[in-house]
């Protein structure tokens, strides 16, 4: 399933090709060994409370969301192989985006992200 993620206050589309990883195997694989994300792409891991960057070849921006899709933590440019986030017990999902996305969209703790399925038309 593909999602469109929009920052509620500004209306900016953070990504329009966000893949949903909501099964054990999809979350386990994540983006490991995949090619770098391009603008508009991302991965929403749900549920997710922490991520690691083992077997990654490029940095990522990682945003943790609560059950209301509010940003509770931001990790810009998490480095490959060595990057790891802390455990966020209040998180329900993690949004992985191309490095630089947090800055580009001015995403901060407290921002509200809207998710909607992308339908073929």
Phi, psi and omega in degrees: 000137175256144180236156169251129179245126183235140174280121191299315186291315184271337185080004180290136177278112180285324177196141179243005176223060180266117178280144178262124175248095185238016173243161180305310184293321179295320178291320180299314180289317180052231179251013181304133177063015178268161176291159180304146176290145173258168180305133180095344180266160176180181179222129176255112179267121183216124355283160179198134180236353179197151175225157174235165182245023176296141179066013175269149182249359184210155179286157178226153164268133180235131181236127177263139183238146175272186184294341178263010181065031172268142179289126178247346177197146179231135177233094179284141173049052176296122188285148178296152177069316187256345185287140174207145178261165173281168178284128178246093184300331181274357181281146173246344182202160173232133179253117179259127185228163175303143178305134181102349183294321180301313179293314184301321182259007179051046181280133182222163174305133181101341178297151180250125179253131178262138178240136175216145179293144174269124181255146175288129176224000000 
